[in-house]
C-alpha cells in the first residue's frame, strides 16, 4: 500500500434519500407523454442541493470561511454531499445545516407527493484507517483535477447506517455523535439513542449503536399512522435525548471494548 503523506483530516458525508420511491414510481405511471412520477424526482434532484447550499450559507453567515461542500455521489434516489470541515465548530454548523435541510424538505415534498425523505450523516478521519484516492480517468468538480474518492471502514459505515433511519429522521454515526456531544454550546442539538443493530462488515459483527439527532425547536414531523415498531419515531415522540456526559461514557466503553477485544482500531475524530 502506498504511504499516506497527507495531513489527517475529517471528511463528512451527508445522505438525503427518498423513502417510498419504488412504490410511488409503480403507482404514478400516468397516461401522458411521460410518467407522473418524473416531476417529483426532477424536483428532488434540483431542489435539495439548492436548499442544502442555502442552509449552509445561513449557518455560516457569521463565520469568516465556509468549508468546501458539494455533491459527492448520486446513487439511485439518494444524493450524498461531502464536506471538509476544518474545526469542530464547522462540523457542528454543517450538521445543523443538514438537519434543517432534511426536516424542511421532508415537509415540503410531502405536501406535493406521497413521498418522504430521510437523512444520514457520518464522518471519517482520513489517516491510516481511511484514505483518499484519485482517479485520473474521471474528472472531478474542477475539470483540471482528477476525481477524488474516499475509502475505508468509517466511510463504508455510513452506507450501512443510512438504511437504519426512518422517514423524516436524521441518523448520525457514533464518531460524529461523540465529537458533537462534547461541545459546550450545543446549538440545540440533541441525540436520541434508539437501540443497536449489527451492520454488515461493521464493528466485527458486534451491534452498532443507533443515534437519531434532533434540534430542540425544530423536531421532525411525526405521523400517528407510522409503524408502531419504529423505535426512532417512538423516541422522538417521547422527546427523550441522552445526556451528553452519558453519551461520551457510553461510546468510550464501546470503543475500548472493540479495540481491546477485536483490534478494531476505532479512533475518535480530531482536528
DAPE-V764019 format. One record per helix or strand of 3 or more residues. SS is the DSSP state (alpha for helix, beta for strand). FROM is the first residue (numbers start at 0). TO is the last residue. If there is no record, write none. Layout:
# DAPE-V764019
ss=SS from=FROM to=TO
ss=SS from=FROM to=TO
This chain:
# DAPE-V764019
ss=beta from=8 to=18
ss=alpha from=20 to=26
ss=alpha from=36 to=58
ss=beta from=68 to=74
ss=beta from=77 to=82
ss=alpha from=87 to=111
ss=beta from=115 to=125
ss=beta from=129 to=138
ss=beta from=145 to=151
ss=alpha from=152 to=163
ss=beta from=169 to=171
ss=alpha from=173 to=180
ss=beta from=188 to=197
ss=alpha from=202 to=204
ss=beta from=206 to=214
ss=alpha from=230 to=237
ss=alpha from=243 to=260
